[in-house]
Amino acid sequence: MCLAVPGKITEILENPGLKMGKVDFGGVIREVCLEAVPEAQLGNYVIVHAGFALSVLSEKEAQDSLAAFRELGDLETELSPSQPD
Amino acid sequence: MRYLDEFRDADLVKNLVAEIDRTVTQPWVIMEICGGQTHSIMQNGLDQLLPPQIELVHGPGCPVCVTSLELVDKALAIASKPDVLFCSFGDMLRVPGSHGDLFSIRAKGGQVRVVYSPLDAVKIAQQNPDKQVVFFAIGFETTAPANAMSVLQAKAMGLTNYSILVSQVMVPPAMQAILGSPTNRVQGFLAAGHVCSVMGYWEYPEIAERYRVPITVTGFEPVDLLNGVLTTVQQLEAGKHEVINAYARVVSKEGNLPAQKILKQVFQVCDRNWRGIGLIPQSGLSLRPEFDDFNANVRFDIADIQTKESEICIAGQILQGIKKPPQCPAFGVLCNPENPLGATMVSSEGACSAYYRYARNESVNV
């Protein structure tokens, strides 16, 4: 229930009283309530639970953390110069 | 899928495992709170990649598992009524009550439907004005906003045939209950990332300070989980107990304020009985009195519930990280996902189900 994968907003539906949108989860498209993510734009990735978007994914934070994990590998190579390729 | 595949990258996993190897010098016990994290750890074999000094124990973050037996029995009683259309998340259907489960109610003619979202249950109520539609509103802080929104939506639509049976629970009181127990073994926590996406993590520094445990806000993919372990081990090795957000692409310190507003509008904090664990004060959410019309507990007078729990099942000790599934005499023998004795064997977030499904016990036939 707490598992969720990021989905991409493909459509924003301005229903009166309830902001909804269509979100693409790797090809599966679902209607999702966007009421709690007023900042969400078309093309943003959102984390959705029980049909309710809880967070807009920060693409900058994602890239920054991936870069840091790649650097760990570079560091390891530096620290272990004697290891054969 | 974007923002998913990158966090399952094998090279990054190797980098993080190597860094954990370099950092660890002594044994540490770390608990991942969320059952979704437990399943990801088992499915991806992360427990087998970690150095032997690091023991991961599995937390109570499985809403299906901790929903009290009394509430499950109440759900079964309500779902049995002829004028009721009972809606639930799919995981809940096979959870054993004292006598049977929701599947068995359906087999006897009860109208039980699986929905993806409580908002779908509201639509069902709209389409079935001659039925009482009841949604089993279980979950942690992740499902609370959606469940609350369903009540607000039903009210706005003027529906008089929609109600929810609430079993909302909250993570921080459970962490404190575990840490305060004399049998506690946990030295560091991987906090549940998606719970924090709603509530933020401003509540955690006080817990970290009081019990002197590091807490790392952690995601669900292999790279996220290993980064959570690394961050926690770095703190443990350095004798620190801070709260660090290792899931910044999704979680902010203050959390999702609009979602919190919706949640607080509909729910209030209450004491809650956790299955297998017992009463944890101020650990649950219940409907505010102004939403009594949408409260299944008020609408359906279900009295005289005599609960009967399995005498063999050790789910409660597993949920607190005291024991592991293979230590249960029934595991894989008397108890399996098709015939579960306890809810931890049912759910896609339950620890027993994870051990069974990913064969973490050689005696298990799969």
Interface residues (C-beta under 8 A of the other chain):
Chain A: M1 C2 L3 A4 V5 P6 K8 G17 L18 F25 G26 R30 C33 E35 A36 V37 P38 Y45 I47 H49 A50 G51 F52 L54 S55 L57 S58 E59 E61 A62 D64 S65 L66 F69 R70 L72 G73 L75 E76 L79
Chain B: M1 R2 Y3 L4 E6 F7 D11 L12 K14 N15 L16 A18 E19 R22 C34 G35 G36 H39 S40 G61 P63 V64 F89 D91 Y116 S117 P118 L119 D120 I138 G139 F140 T142 T143 P145 A146 N147 M149 Q153 A156 A192 H194 V195 S197 V198 F220 V223 N227 A248 R249 V250 V251 N256 P258 A259 I262 S348 E349
